[in-house]
Amino acid sequence: MTIAEDIKALEPRLIEWRHDLHIHPETAFEEHRTAAFVARELRAAGLEVHEGIGRTGVVGILRNGDGPSVGLRADMDALDIEETTGLAYASKIPGKKCTPAAMTGIPPCSWEQRCRWRPIRRAAPWSSSSSLRRRTRAVRA
């Protein structure tokens, strides 16, 4: 399969994930449901998963040889604002709007198996947490 075919095959599942995460937003350091979702999906994709990084952060590591590591990061916390889109998958929690954990949508597709680098995914509970960055570096080692 090509990279484009891998991504196209994942599209329905990615849309389902986005809608689910959007309906159930959680603000910084309260993302227990979201963190469990991200960890479950990364494990299902065959990654080594570390949870509780910076409280609710998740790190997924795909071991692929001794090459260099590449870190990919995504926020998974919601914003404290009212969502007024009217979409069927709009937030069901008053005063909260989701910023989806998009990184879960980058599973270890066949293109990663052809690469010589090791992707490390971080789902961060808060966008500027220095504690999360330090702990992620420790997990990587």
N, C-alpha and C positions, 0 to 999 in steps of 0.2 A: 504494500500500500504506500502511496505517496503521503507526504505531510498534509496536503490539501484534502486527500481522501480520509485520512485519520480524523482531521478536524471536522469535516462534514458529517462523518459517522457519529461524532460526539454531540453534534448540535442539539438534537432533541433532549438529551440528558442535561446539557448545560443550561438550556432554557428552563427545564424543570427545576434544577438547582437554584437558578437565579430567582425564580418566582417564589420558591419555598423560603429562601433566605430573606427575600424582600418582605414577605408576609410576616416573618418573625424576627424583627430587628432587635438587637441588643446593644446598649451603649458600652463605652470603654470599660473594661475589666468586669463586665457583666455578661460576656459572650459565651456562656457555658454551653448553651444549645448549639450555637454556631461552631464553637471550638470542637465539640464532640462530632458534629457533622463533618468538619474539615478533616479531623483525625481519622474518622471512619473511612472516608473516601480515599484519603492518601494511603491508608493501610490496604484497602481493597485494590489499589493500583500497584501494590507491591513495594511501597516506600517504607523505610525505617522511620518511625514516628516518635517524636518527643513532645510531650504535653506539659502544660503548666509553666511554660516559659514566660517570665514576666507576669505571672498569675494565670492568664487564660490564653497565652500564645501557643502556637503549634509550629513545630519544625518538622518537615518531611525531607528525608535524604534518600536519593537514589544512588546507590553505590554502583559505579561503573568504571572500575579500574583505578589506577593511581594518578590519573590526570588531574589538572587543576579543577577547583570547585567554582561554581557559579551560583550566586545567591539570587533568588527571585522572591520578591516580597509583595504582600498585599494587605491592606487594612481590612479588618472584618467588623469594625464597630459601626454602629448606627449614629446618626446625628439627632440631637434633641430639637427637631423641628417637625411641624405638622406636615404630613404628606397630603396633598390635595389633588393628586393626579386623576383620581377616579378609576384607575386601572383595576382590573379584577384581582391582580396580585399586589395591590397597594398594601402598605403596612396596616396591620390589624391592631396595632398598639398606639393609642393616642399620644401625639407629641413626639413620635420617633419615626425617622426615615432611614431605610437601610442603605448602606454602601456595601454591595455584595462582596463576598470573599471570592473574587474572580480567580485567584491562584489555584483553587481546587480544580478549575477547568483546564489546567495544564498537567494532565496525567503523563505517566511515562509512556508516551506513544512510541511507535516503532522508530521515529526519527531520533529519539534520545538514545536508543540502543545503538544507533550508528555513530553517535558522537563520542568524543574522547573526554568530554568534561563531565563533571558530576553536578547536576543541578540540586540546589538546596532551596526548598520552599519554606518561607516563613509566613504565617498568618498572624498578624500583629494585632494585639488588643488596643494599641494606642499608637498613633503615627510617629511620635517622637520619643519613644521610651528607650532611654539609654540602657536601662536594665535589660530590656529585651535584646538589644544589640549585643551586649556583653555575654549574655547567656547563650545566644545563638552561636557566637564564636566559640564558646566552650563546647557546645554540642558537636560542632563541626570537626573539632580536632580529633 
